[in-house]
């Protein structure tokens, strides 16, 4: 398989500026998103499209908390099906009332906004006096994202003169490297500006450029290097700018610096970002370009690969494009030391918080595409924050560890009427551990993840309530199902199809982990798994909830009970096949999300409908659109990209190409036999 040729035929090329089409370089921990200049020269142009960001997994800020708000200030009591009263961090009945002003409401607002991710700074072209360029001054734009070498190459004319820019990121360091060549530099008519904003807890825009007195940028210059200490309230981080000979840095504002060429037509600049002071000399631009090229060549050469060039179905080229670009985007945005936010390291969404129910969609595919270390990076976060999850369970009167939905790096959840009561993220750590075990079946793997697996399962067993009338265990109330459409009825919702199947699989898998370690099964876990309520059905089809009845909109997650969830004997395949076909024929697609289409494809695989799997992945629907830069577009303004769609597509394709436990014999069992001559290499089957 000629991997270079496969990757190279999906090189991203642009000949004009598009507010939704910026390109990124990154390494999973750090990313820099650039416009057509290869830098961040036109942020206003992208503000209503896809914002330009510079972000790192460690870069967070919290506003002062003079009133000492804590999560308990947001608690509301709910009655469980078993009659107990349990506190949840919800938003309160008057959260949206502007006239309400009391500690509970103020606490909920602060807790939702903090902590929030930081935009580390903006680096872009400016005029020599620091004034901005105008997009209309550009011409002859030609930009390419070289996926094989992990670099952006940009060419354009400014005022009729050529400018060439190469942009890349160090594979290990949070370091941006840029090489710029133009006669304008030598003539002193073009410069590079670096600016730093204050950080705020807005939903999508993390930057406040109008608060210069609320933060500091303390600079020390030594030769061709500037060390800048950034102080934002109690949060401190460091930036090192290093440049080539023949350039000089000038401070033009409290948080603004301009790099000028001194008669030289080539300027090289690196920008290193770090939570601690940087003592070492940063690598040069040439060194960074070389190490990035080695890193990305290894990435593409060692993981999984799919070649669809032999297919006759006219949709194959587009599917292959999505596969290749999704591999790149998830590697730079979803493979860090914490679970990613839904917009990765491009720009903020939900104030930069990560959503644990989405972590599976971002990162589970790494194990199937044989990049398991990229999955393992973020799994360490569950180990670090296990005590917080255990305290969550204890406060509510449960054993084990309860994983919330919307959290920051320390594991503290955010008040939410949906997120606080959502449960389908709970088995995810068990699924992640099982994926790692399948690739690395050693005692070391078992011992590393055993506590997280067992504590997650202990909560699952404790959460289920016994219904003596029906002699079964129920899930909820209170509960919000994965569909999220019945959340106004959260105090009475019960027994969602997807969660029932996932609970059974998660508890059985945790028991298998005990047996692998030579430990006895826990009878209480078996009792819950074997006596869970049956999956609810109406008119012979699986539905979202036993109660209440939901509409045919939102996530069609009932199909995930056999698709996302491996077969645990709770689902009748024929009933699920009929449910899938019914969903495909009558669902309200305008109200779906990007991961719903891979979800449908995974179910189609398990019920023996490979043609429906392809149709689902490539359905013409508003939330299933993939931009030229590879991002899964969702909606303008607040959510222009959606990485769970990219990651979900990769997981579904892996199933289609390599199979799953119990899949039919033969190659590529999830692809149709007609029109799809698929070559797959180094992809592992799904559970």
C-alpha positions as CSV (number, residue, x, y, z in Angstrom):
1,X,0.0,0.0,0.0
2,X,1.5,3.3,-1.1
3,X,0.7,5.3,2.0
4,X,2.4,8.5,0.9
5,X,0.3,8.6,-2.2
6,X,-2.9,8.0,-0.3
7,X,-2.2,10.8,2.1
8,X,-0.8,13.2,-0.5
9,X,-3.9,13.0,-2.7
10,X,-5.8,14.6,0.1
11,X,-3.4,17.5,0.6
12,X,-5.6,20.5,1.5
13,X,-5.2,23.3,-1.1
14,X,-6.7,26.8,-0.9
15,X,-6.6,29.7,-3.3
16,X,-8.8,32.2,-1.4
17,X,-9.7,33.1,2.1
18,X,-12.7,31.4,3.6
19,X,-13.9,32.2,7.2
20,X,-14.6,28.5,7.8
21,X,-11.4,27.1,6.3
22,X,-8.4,27.9,8.6
23,X,-5.7,25.3,8.9
24,X,-4.0,24.0,12.0
25,X,-0.7,22.5,13.1
26,X,-0.3,20.8,16.4
27,X,0.8,17.8,18.4
28,X,-2.2,16.8,20.7
29,X,-1.0,19.1,23.5
30,X,-0.7,22.3,21.6
31,X,-2.2,23.7,18.3
32,X,-2.0,26.9,16.3
33,X,-4.7,27.7,13.8
34,X,-3.8,29.9,10.9
35,X,-5.5,31.9,8.1
36,X,-4.3,32.0,4.4
37,X,-1.2,33.9,5.5
38,X,0.1,30.9,7.5
39,X,-0.3,33.1,10.6
40,X,-3.2,34.8,12.4
41,X,-3.3,38.0,10.4
42,X,-7.1,38.3,9.9
43,X,-8.8,37.2,13.2
44,X,-11.8,39.5,12.6
45,X,-12.5,37.8,9.2
46,X,-12.7,34.4,11.0
47,X,-14.6,35.6,14.1
48,X,-18.0,34.7,12.7
49,X,-16.6,31.5,11.0
50,X,-14.0,29.4,12.6
51,X,-11.9,31.4,15.1
52,X,-8.1,31.5,15.0
53,X,-6.7,30.1,18.3
54,X,-3.5,29.2,20.0
55,X,-4.2,26.7,22.7
56,X,-2.6,24.1,24.9
57,X,-4.1,21.4,27.2
58,X,-2.5,23.0,30.3
59,X,-3.6,26.6,29.5
60,X,-6.6,27.4,31.8
61,X,-7.6,30.5,33.7
62,X,-10.1,31.2,36.5
63,X,-11.4,34.6,37.4
64,X,-11.2,35.7,41.0
65,X,-13.7,34.0,43.3
66,X,-14.1,36.6,46.2
67,X,-17.3,35.0,47.4
68,X,-15.7,31.5,47.7
69,X,-18.2,29.7,45.5
70,X,-18.1,25.9,45.7
71,X,-20.1,23.2,43.9
72,X,-22.3,22.6,46.8
73,X,-23.8,26.1,46.3
74,X,-25.4,24.8,43.1
75,X,-27.0,21.7,44.6
76,X,-30.6,20.8,44.2
77,X,-32.3,17.8,45.7
78,X,-33.9,15.1,43.5
79,X,-35.7,12.0,44.7
80,X,-34.5,8.7,43.3
81,X,-36.6,5.7,42.3
82,X,-35.6,4.1,45.5
83,X,-36.9,7.0,47.6
84,X,-33.6,8.5,48.5
85,X,-32.8,12.2,48.2
86,X,-29.7,12.9,46.1
87,X,-28.1,16.4,45.4
88,X,-27.3,17.4,41.8
89,X,-25.4,20.4,40.5
90,X,-28.2,21.8,38.4
91,X,-28.8,25.4,37.4
92,X,-31.9,26.2,39.5
93,X,-35.4,27.4,38.5
94,X,-34.4,31.1,38.2
95,X,-31.1,30.7,36.5
96,X,-32.3,32.5,33.3
97,X,-34.1,35.2,35.3
98,X,-32.2,38.5,35.0
99,X,-33.9,39.9,38.1
100,X,-32.8,37.0,40.3
101,X,-29.7,37.8,42.4
102,X,-28.8,35.4,45.2
103,X,-25.8,33.3,46.1
104,X,-27.0,30.2,44.4
105,X,-27.5,31.9,41.0
106,X,-24.2,33.8,41.3
107,X,-22.4,30.6,42.2
108,X,-23.8,28.7,39.3
109,X,-22.7,31.4,36.9
110,X,-19.2,31.5,38.3
111,X,-18.9,27.7,38.4
112,X,-20.1,27.4,34.8
113,X,-17.6,30.1,33.5
114,X,-14.6,28.9,35.5
115,X,-12.1,27.6,34.8
116,X,-11.9,28.4,31.1
117,X,-9.3,27.8,28.4
118,X,-6.9,30.5,27.5
119,X,-6.0,31.8,24.0
120,X,-2.3,31.9,24.4
121,X,-1.7,34.7,22.0
122,X,-2.1,35.9,18.4
123,X,0.8,35.9,15.9
124,X,0.2,37.6,12.6
125,X,1.5,39.9,10.0
126,X,1.3,43.7,10.6
127,X,2.5,46.9,9.0
128,X,5.8,48.1,10.4
129,X,4.0,50.5,12.7
130,X,1.9,47.6,14.1
131,X,-1.3,48.5,12.3
132,X,-3.2,45.6,10.8
133,X,-3.2,44.4,7.2
134,X,-6.4,44.4,5.1
135,X,-7.5,41.2,3.4
136,X,-8.2,43.2,0.3
137,X,-4.5,43.9,0.0
138,X,-3.8,40.2,-0.6
139,X,-3.7,38.5,-4.0
140,X,-2.5,35.3,-5.7
141,X,-3.2,33.2,-2.6
142,X,-1.9,29.6,-2.7
143,X,-1.9,27.6,0.5
144,X,-1.4,23.9,1.1
145,X,-1.5,21.7,4.2
146,X,1.2,19.1,3.7
147,X,-0.2,16.3,5.8
148,X,2.8,14.0,5.3
149,X,5.2,16.5,6.8
150,X,2.8,18.3,9.2
151,X,3.3,21.8,7.8
152,X,1.4,24.6,6.2
153,X,2.9,26.3,3.1
154,X,1.4,29.6,2.2
155,X,2.1,31.9,-0.7
156,X,0.4,35.2,-1.4
157,X,1.1,38.7,-2.8
158,X,0.8,41.7,-0.5
159,X,0.7,45.0,-2.3
160,X,1.8,43.0,-5.4
161,X,4.9,41.5,-3.8
162,X,5.4,37.8,-3.0
163,X,5.3,36.5,0.6
164,X,6.2,32.9,1.3
165,X,5.5,31.3,4.7
166,X,6.1,27.8,6.2
167,X,4.4,27.0,9.5
168,X,4.8,23.9,11.7
169,X,4.7,22.7,15.2
170,X,7.2,20.7,17.3
171,X,6.0,17.1,17.9
172,X,6.9,17.3,21.6
173,X,7.2,20.9,22.7
174,X,4.4,23.5,22.7
175,X,6.3,25.4,20.1
176,X,5.3,27.1,16.9
177,X,7.9,27.5,14.1
178,X,7.6,29.9,11.2
179,X,9.8,30.8,8.3
180,X,8.9,33.9,6.2
181,X,10.6,35.0,3.0
182,X,9.7,38.2,1.1
183,X,11.3,41.3,-0.3
184,X,8.9,43.3,1.8
185,X,10.8,42.2,4.9
186,X,14.1,43.5,3.5
187,X,12.5,46.8,2.6
188,X,11.0,47.2,6.0
189,X,7.4,47.1,4.7
190,X,6.2,44.0,6.6
191,X,6.5,42.9,10.2
192,X,5.3,40.1,12.5
193,X,3.1,41.1,15.5
194,X,2.5,39.1,18.7
195,X,-0.4,40.1,21.0
196,X,-1.7,38.7,24.2
197,X,-5.3,38.9,25.5
198,X,-6.9,38.6,28.9
199,X,-8.9,35.4,29.3
200,X,-12.6,35.3,29.9
201,X,-15.3,32.7,30.4
202,X,-17.4,33.4,27.3
203,X,-19.0,30.4,25.6
204,X,-16.9,30.4,22.5
205,X,-14.5,33.5,22.5
206,X,-11.9,33.1,25.2
207,X,-10.2,36.5,24.6
208,X,-10.7,39.9,26.0
209,X,-8.6,42.5,24.1
210,X,-10.1,45.5,25.9
211,X,-8.8,44.8,29.4
212,X,-5.1,45.6,29.3
213,X,-4.8,46.5,33.0
214,X,-6.2,43.1,34.1
215,X,-3.1,41.1,33.1
216,X,0.6,41.5,32.6
217,X,3.2,40.7,30.0
218,X,6.6,41.1,31.7
219,X,9.4,40.8,29.1
220,X,13.1,40.2,29.3
221,X,15.1,40.4,26.1
222,X,18.5,38.7,25.7
223,X,19.9,38.9,22.2
224,X,17.6,37.1,19.8
225,X,15.3,35.8,22.5
226,X,12.5,37.3,24.6
227,X,11.1,35.7,27.7
228,X,7.6,36.9,28.5
229,X,5.9,36.1,31.8
230,X,2.2,36.2,31.4
231,X,0.2,36.9,34.6
232,X,-3.6,36.6,34.5
233,X,-4.9,36.9,38.1
234,X,-3.5,33.9,39.9
235,X,-2.6,32.0,36.7
236,X,0.9,32.4,35.3
237,X,2.5,30.9,32.2
238,X,5.5,31.7,30.0
239,X,6.2,32.5,26.4
240,X,9.6,32.5,24.7
241,X,10.0,34.2,21.3
242,X,13.2,33.4,19.5
243,X,14.2,34.8,16.1
244,X,16.9,34.6,13.4
245,X,19.8,37.1,13.0
246,X,18.8,40.3,11.2
247,X,15.6,40.9,13.1
248,X,14.7,43.0,16.1
249,X,11.8,42.9,18.5
250,X,10.0,46.1,19.7
251,X,7.4,46.4,22.3
252,X,4.6,48.7,21.0
253,X,2.0,48.2,23.8
254,X,1.5,46.6,27.2
255,X,0.8,43.2,25.6
256,X,1.9,43.8,22.0
257,X,5.3,43.2,20.3
258,X,6.5,43.6,16.7
259,X,9.4,41.7,15.1
260,X,11.1,43.8,12.3
261,X,13.6,42.6,9.7
262,X,16.8,44.7,9.6
263,X,17.3,44.6,5.9
264,X,17.0,40.8,5.6
265,X,14.5,39.1,3.3
266,X,14.1,36.0,5.4
267,X,12.9,35.9,9.1
268,X,12.5,32.8,11.2
269,X,10.5,32.8,14.4
270,X,9.7,30.3,17.1
271,X,7.2,30.8,19.9
272,X,7.4,28.4,22.8
273,X,4.5,28.3,25.4
274,X,4.9,26.7,28.8
275,X,3.3,26.6,32.2
276,X,6.8,26.9,33.7
277,X,9.8,29.0,32.9
278,X,11.8,27.8,29.8
279,X,15.5,27.6,30.5
280,X,16.6,25.6,27.5
281,X,17.4,27.1,24.1
282,X,14.4,26.3,21.8
283,X,15.0,24.3,18.7
284,X,15.4,26.4,15.5
285,X,12.9,26.6,12.8
286,X,15.0,24.2,10.6
287,X,15.3,21.7,13.4
288,X,11.5,21.9,14.1
289,X,10.7,21.4,10.4
290,X,12.9,18.3,10.3
291,X,11.6,16.7,13.5
292,X,8.0,17.4,12.5
293,X,8.6,15.7,9.1
294,X,10.0,12.6,10.8
295,X,7.1,12.5,13.3
296,X,4.4,12.8,10.7
297,X,6.0,10.3,8.3
298,X,6.1,7.8,11.2
299,X,2.5,8.6,12.1
300,X,1.2,7.9,8.6
301,X,3.5,4.9,8.1
302,X,2.8,2.9,11.3
303,X,-0.9,3.3,12.1
304,X,-3.9,2.0,10.2
305,X,-4.7,2.9,6.6
306,X,-7.5,2.5,4.1
307,X,-7.2,2.7,0.3
308,X,-10.5,3.3,-1.5
309,X,-9.0,4.1,-4.9
310,X,-10.2,0.8,-6.3
311,X,-13.9,1.5,-5.5
312,X,-16.3,2.2,-8.2
313,X,-18.9,3.9,-5.9
314,X,-18.6,7.6,-6.7
315,X,-18.7,8.5,-3.0
316,X,-15.5,6.6,-2.2
317,X,-13.2,9.5,-2.9
318,X,-15.0,11.8,-0.5
319,X,-15.1,9.1,2.2
320,X,-11.3,8.5,1.8
321,X,-10.8,12.3,2.1
322,X,-12.7,12.4,5.3
323,X,-10.8,9.4,6.7
324,X,-7.4,10.9,6.0
325,X,-8.2,14.4,7.2
326,X,-9.9,13.1,10.3
327,X,-6.8,11.1,11.2
328,X,-4.8,14.3,11.1
329,X,-7.3,16.5,12.9
330,X,-7.9,14.1,15.8
331,X,-4.1,13.5,16.2
332,X,-3.5,17.2,16.7
333,X,-6.7,18.1,18.6
334,X,-7.9,15.0,20.5
335,X,-4.7,13.2,21.6
336,X,-3.5,15.2,24.6
337,X,-3.1,14.6,28.3
338,X,-6.7,15.6,29.1
339,X,-10.0,14.8,27.3
340,X,-10.5,17.4,24.5
341,X,-13.2,19.9,24.3
342,X,-15.6,19.4,21.4
343,X,-13.8,22.0,19.3
344,X,-10.4,20.6,20.2
345,X,-7.5,23.2,20.3
346,X,-8.9,25.3,17.5
347,X,-11.2,27.6,19.6
348,X,-13.4,27.4,22.6
349,X,-16.9,25.9,23.0
350,X,-18.7,25.5,26.3
351,X,-15.9,27.8,27.6
352,X,-13.3,25.2,26.8
353,X,-14.7,22.5,29.1
354,X,-14.4,18.9,28.0
355,X,-17.5,16.7,27.8
356,X,-16.8,13.2,29.1
357,X,-19.6,11.6,27.1
358,X,-17.9,12.9,24.0
359,X,-14.4,11.6,25.0
360,X,-15.2,8.2,23.4
361,X,-16.1,9.8,20.1
362,X,-12.9,11.9,20.1
363,X,-10.4,9.2,21.0
364,X,-11.6,5.6,21.0
365,X,-10.7,5.1,17.4
366,X,-7.0,5.5,18.2
367,X,-6.9,2.0,19.5
368,X,-8.5,0.5,16.4
369,X,-6.2,2.5,14.1
370,X,-3.2,1.2,16.1
371,X,-2.3,4.5,17.6
372,X,-3.1,3.3,21.1
373,X,-0.5,5.6,22.9
374,X,-2.5,8.6,21.6
375,X,-5.5,7.2,23.5
376,X,-3.5,6.4,26.6
377,X,-2.4,10.0,27.0
378,X,-5.8,11.2,28.1
379,X,-6.6,8.1,30.1
380,X,-4.1,9.3,32.7
381,X,-6.6,12.1,33.5
382,X,-9.1,9.5,34.9
383,X,-6.4,8.1,37.1
384,X,-5.5,11.6,38.4
385,X,-9.0,12.7,39.0
386,X,-10.4,9.4,40.4
387,X,-10.6,10.9,44.0
388,X,-12.8,13.7,42.7
389,X,-15.1,11.2,41.0
390,X,-15.2,9.1,44.2
391,X,-16.2,12.2,46.1
392,X,-19.0,12.9,43.6
393,X,-20.4,9.4,44.3
394,X,-20.0,9.7,48.1
395,X,-21.8,13.0,48.2
396,X,-24.8,11.4,46.5
397,X,-24.7,8.4,48.7
398,X,-23.2,5.9,46.2
399,X,-20.2,3.7,46.2
400,X,-17.5,3.8,43.5
401,X,-16.7,6.8,41.3
402,X,-19.2,9.0,39.4
403,X,-17.8,10.6,36.2
404,X,-19.6,13.9,35.4
405,X,-20.3,15.3,31.9
406,X,-18.9,18.8,31.7
407,X,-15.6,19.3,33.5
408,X,-12.3,21.2,33.6
409,X,-8.8,19.9,34.2
410,X,-9.3,19.2,37.9
411,X,-12.4,17.1,37.4
412,X,-14.9,19.5,39.0
413,X,-18.2,19.5,37.1
414,X,-20.2,22.5,35.9
415,X,-23.8,23.1,37.0
416,X,-26.2,22.0,34.2
417,X,-29.7,20.8,34.0
418,X,-28.6,18.2,31.4
419,X,-25.0,17.5,32.2
420,X,-25.4,16.9,36.0
421,X,-27.9,14.1,35.4
422,X,-26.5,12.5,32.2
423,X,-25.1,9.0,32.8
424,X,-23.9,7.5,29.5
425,X,-20.3,8.7,30.1
426,X,-20.0,6.4,33.2
427,X,-18.9,3.2,31.4
428,X,-16.5,5.0,29.0
429,X,-13.4,4.5,31.2
430,X,-14.1,0.7,31.2
431,X,-14.4,0.8,27.4
432,X,-11.2,2.7,27.1
433,X,-9.4,0.3,29.3
434,X,-10.7,-2.7,27.4
435,X,-9.5,-1.1,24.1
436,X,-6.0,-0.8,25.5
437,X,-6.1,-4.3,26.9
438,X,-7.0,-5.7,23.5
439,X,-3.9,-4.1,22.0
440,X,-1.7,-4.6,25.1
441,X,-2.9,-7.7,26.9
442,X,-0.5,-7.6,29.9
443,X,-0.8,-7.6,33.6
444,X,0.7,-4.1,33.6
445,X,-2.3,-2.9,31.6
446,X,-4.7,-4.7,34.0
447,X,-3.0,-3.2,37.1
448,X,-2.8,0.3,35.7
449,X,-6.5,0.6,34.9
450,X,-8.0,-1.7,37.5
451,X,-9.0,0.9,40.1
452,X,-10.6,3.1,37.5
453,X,-12.5,0.1,36.0
454,X,-13.6,-1.2,39.3
455,X,-14.6,2.1,40.8
456,X,-16.6,3.0,37.7
457,X,-18.4,-0.3,37.8
458,X,-19.1,0.0,41.6
459,X,-21.0,3.2,40.9
460,X,-22.9,1.7,38.1
461,X,-24.1,-1.2,40.3
462,X,-25.0,1.2,43.1
463,X,-26.8,3.6,40.8
464,X,-29.3,1.0,39.6
465,X,-32.4,0.7,41.8
466,X,-34.4,-2.4,42.5
467,X,-38.0,-2.4,41.4
468,X,-39.7,-5.1,43.5
469,X,-42.9,-4.9,41.6
470,X,-41.3,-5.9,38.3
471,X,-38.3,-7.7,39.9
472,X,-35.7,-5.8,38.0
473,X,-33.1,-3.1,38.3
474,X,-34.0,0.3,36.8
475,X,-31.9,3.2,35.6
476,X,-33.3,6.4,36.9
477,X,-35.0,8.6,37.8
478,X,-33.5,11.1,37.9
479,X,-31.9,10.7,34.6
480,X,-31.1,12.4,31.3
481,X,-30.7,10.0,28.5
482,X,-28.1,10.3,25.7
483,X,-30.7,11.7,23.4
484,X,-31.0,14.7,25.7
485,X,-34.5,15.4,24.5
486,X,-36.4,14.4,27.6
487,X,-34.4,16.5,30.1
488,X,-37.3,18.6,31.2
489,X,-38.7,15.2,32.6
490,X,-35.4,14.3,34.2
491,X,-37.1,13.8,37.6
492,X,-39.2,11.0,36.2
493,X,-37.2,9.6,33.2
494,X,-36.2,6.0,33.4
495,X,-34.7,3.1,31.5
496,X,-33.1,4.4,28.3
497,X,-32.3,1.6,25.7
498,X,-28.7,2.7,25.1
499,X,-27.7,3.0,28.7
500,X,-29.3,-0.3,29.7
501,X,-27.3,-2.1,27.2
502,X,-24.1,-0.2,28.0
503,X,-24.6,-0.8,31.7
504,X,-24.8,-4.6,31.1
505,X,-21.7,-4.6,28.9
506,X,-19.8,-2.3,31.3
507,X,-20.5,-4.5,34.4
508,X,-19.7,-7.7,32.6
509,X,-16.4,-6.3,31.2
510,X,-15.4,-5.1,34.7
511,X,-16.1,-8.6,36.0
512,X,-13.8,-10.0,33.2
513,X,-11.1,-7.6,34.4
514,X,-11.4,-9.1,37.9
515,X,-11.1,-12.6,36.6
516,X,-8.0,-11.7,34.5
517,X,-6.4,-10.5,37.7
518,X,-7.4,-13.7,39.5
519,X,-10.1,-12.0,41.6
520,X,-13.5,-13.3,42.3
521,X,-16.6,-11.8,40.6
522,X,-18.7,-9.5,42.6
523,X,-22.2,-11.0,43.0
524,X,-23.9,-7.6,43.3
525,X,-22.5,-6.6,39.9
526,X,-23.8,-9.8,38.3
527,X,-27.2,-9.3,39.9
528,X,-27.6,-5.9,38.3
529,X,-26.2,-6.9,34.9
530,X,-28.5,-9.9,34.7
531,X,-31.7,-8.3,36.0
532,X,-31.7,-4.9,34.3
533,X,-35.0,-3.8,32.9
534,X,-35.5,-4.9,29.3
535,X,-34.8,-2.4,26.6
536,X,-38.1,-0.5,26.0
537,X,-40.0,-1.1,22.7
538,X,-43.1,0.3,21.1
539,X,-44.7,-1.2,18.0
540,X,-41.9,-3.7,17.8
541,X,-39.2,-1.1,17.6
542,X,-36.6,0.0,20.2
543,X,-37.3,3.5,21.6
544,X,-35.2,5.9,23.6
545,X,-36.9,5.6,27.0
546,X,-39.4,3.5,28.8
547,X,-40.7,6.8,30.1
548,X,-41.4,9.4,28.9
549,X,-42.1,9.2,25.1
550,X,-39.6,11.2,23.1
551,X,-39.8,12.8,19.7
552,X,-38.0,11.6,16.6
553,X,-35.3,14.2,16.8
554,X,-31.9,14.7,18.5
555,X,-29.6,11.7,18.8
556,X,-31.1,8.4,17.7
557,X,-29.2,6.7,20.5
558,X,-31.6,3.7,20.8
559,X,-29.7,2.2,17.9
560,X,-26.5,2.4,19.8
561,X,-27.6,-0.4,22.1
562,X,-26.3,-2.7,19.4
563,X,-23.6,-0.9,17.4
564,X,-21.7,1.4,19.8
565,X,-22.4,-1.2,22.5
566,X,-21.1,-4.7,21.6
567,X,-23.6,-7.6,21.7
568,X,-24.4,-8.6,25.2
569,X,-27.5,-10.6,24.4
570,X,-29.9,-7.9,25.4
571,X,-30.8,-6.8,21.9
572,X,-32.8,-8.8,19.3
573,X,-30.8,-8.1,16.0
574,X,-33.9,-8.3,13.8
575,X,-35.7,-5.8,16.0
576,X,-32.7,-3.5,15.9
577,X,-32.5,-3.8,12.1
578,X,-36.1,-2.7,11.9
579,X,-35.4,0.1,14.3
580,X,-32.4,1.3,12.2
581,X,-34.4,1.2,9.0
582,X,-37.2,3.2,10.7
583,X,-34.8,5.8,12.0
584,X,-33.2,6.2,8.6
585,X,-36.6,6.7,6.9
586,X,-38.3,9.1,9.4
587,X,-35.8,10.9,11.6
588,X,-35.5,14.7,11.8
589,X,-32.0,15.1,10.5
590,X,-31.8,18.9,11.0
591,X,-31.7,18.2,14.8
592,X,-28.9,15.7,14.8
593,X,-25.2,16.0,15.5
594,X,-22.1,14.8,13.7
595,X,-21.5,11.6,15.7
596,X,-25.0,10.4,15.0
597,X,-24.0,9.2,11.5
598,X,-21.1,7.0,12.6
599,X,-23.5,5.7,15.3
600,X,-25.9,4.6,12.7
601,X,-23.1,3.1,10.6
602,X,-21.9,1.0,13.5
603,X,-25.3,-0.4,14.1
604,X,-25.7,-1.1,10.4
605,X,-22.5,-3.2,10.6
606,X,-23.7,-5.3,13.5
607,X,-27.1,-6.0,12.1
608,X,-25.7,-7.1,8.7
609,X,-26.5,-4.0,6.6
610,X,-23.2,-2.8,5.1
611,X,-24.9,-0.7,2.4
612,X,-26.8,1.2,5.1
613,X,-23.5,1.7,6.9
614,X,-22.0,3.6,3.9
615,X,-25.3,5.5,3.3
616,X,-25.3,6.7,7.0
617,X,-21.6,7.8,6.9
618,X,-22.2,9.8,3.7
619,X,-25.8,11.0,4.2
620,X,-26.5,14.4,2.8
621,X,-27.5,16.1,6.0
622,X,-26.7,19.5,7.5
623,X,-24.6,18.2,10.4
624,X,-22.8,15.6,8.3
625,X,-21.0,18.1,6.1
626,X,-17.2,18.0,6.1
627,X,-15.4,21.2,5.1
628,X,-12.4,21.5,2.8
629,X,-10.1,21.6,5.9
630,X,-11.6,18.3,7.1
631,X,-13.7,19.6,9.9
632,X,-17.2,18.3,10.6
633,X,-19.3,21.5,10.4
634,X,-22.3,21.9,12.8
635,X,-23.6,25.5,12.8
636,X,-22.3,28.9,12.1
637,X,-20.8,31.1,14.8
638,X,-20.8,29.1,17.9
639,X,-19.9,25.6,16.7
640,X,-18.3,25.6,13.2
641,X,-16.3,22.4,13.9
642,X,-17.2,19.3,15.8
643,X,-14.4,16.7,16.3
644,X,-16.7,14.0,17.7
645,X,-17.9,13.6,14.2
646,X,-14.3,13.1,12.9
647,X,-13.4,10.6,15.6
648,X,-16.7,8.7,15.2
649,X,-16.2,8.4,11.5
650,X,-12.8,6.8,12.1
651,X,-14.2,4.3,14.6
652,X,-17.1,3.3,12.3
653,X,-14.7,2.9,9.3
654,X,-12.4,0.7,11.4
655,X,-15.3,-1.6,12.1
656,X,-16.3,-1.7,8.5
657,X,-12.7,-2.4,7.4
658,X,-11.5,-4.8,10.1
659,X,-14.7,-6.1,11.7
660,X,-15.8,-6.6,15.3
661,X,-16.3,-9.5,17.7
662,X,-18.7,-11.8,16.0
663,X,-18.4,-10.2,12.6
664,X,-18.8,-12.3,9.4
665,X,-15.7,-14.0,8.2
666,X,-13.8,-12.3,5.3
667,X,-12.2,-8.9,4.6
668,X,-13.9,-5.6,5.2
669,X,-17.2,-7.1,6.5
670,X,-18.8,-3.7,7.0
671,X,-18.4,-2.5,3.4
672,X,-20.8,-3.6,0.6
673,X,-19.4,-6.2,-1.8
674,X,-20.6,-4.2,-4.8
675,X,-18.8,-1.0,-5.6
676,X,-16.4,-1.1,-2.6
677,X,-13.1,-2.8,-3.3
678,X,-11.5,-1.7,-0.1
679,X,-7.9,-2.3,1.0
680,X,-7.2,-2.0,4.7
681,X,-4.0,-2.3,6.6
682,X,-3.0,-2.5,10.3
683,X,-6.6,-1.8,11.7
684,X,-7.8,-3.9,14.6
685,X,-11.3,-5.2,15.1
686,X,-13.7,-3.5,17.5
687,X,-15.0,-5.3,20.6
